[in-house]
Amino acid sequence: MSDYRRWFVQGGTFFFTVVAYGRRPILTSDQGRKFLRKAIESVQGRHAFSLIATVLVPDHWHLVMQLPPGDKRYSLRLKQIKAEFSDQWLAAGLPEANVTPSQKKRGERGIWQPRFWEHAVRDEDDLERCADYIHWNPRKHGLVKRVRDWRWSSFHRFVRQGQYDIDWGGTAPDVGESDDWGEPA
């Protein structure tokens, strides 16, 4: 059995990769975007957090979340976001992927992969590296030729705040080689 160890930091900032079950391209559909937005807002209403940076691509979601001081329960937030999304998806009569009998017995559904990949953001340089990776991701996957052309990311907010030029991302940012960022190469 795998030994999953997570680093819980009260008030910490974390980078996550959350993947659709079987890498199904459901997340950028009209319903997928709407259901995820509603789930995020609902969970934020009960368990505050800041969404620092985010990108939604068809089969996975990257985000940087900052927790309030004294709180280290990022797993609770992600679990609830995934659950609320799943409830909305199923209530709308949308299909889920088949799961194994063992997965079904554990209550898993064919909408999200179990678990998520997480990285504790260490400092401002690391935060910048995480945001760069998030915003570059649609280009990495060949979804657009220019970062600015991908609508479902926080890139345009970063441009409005003066953190990026609108033409940022003409070349791949230096995001490091040691991390796999929670997705296959």
Buried (B, 14 or more C-beta within 10 A) or exposed (E): EEEEEEEBBEEBBBBBBBBBBBBBEBBBEEBBBEBBEBBBEBBBEEBEBEEBBBBBBBBBBBBBBBBEEEBBBBEEBBBBBBBBBBBBBEEEEBEBEEBEEEBEEEEBBBBBBEBBBBBBBEEEEBBBBBBBBBBBBBBBBEBEEEBBEBEBBBBBEBBEEEBBEEEBBEEEBEBEEEEEBBBEE
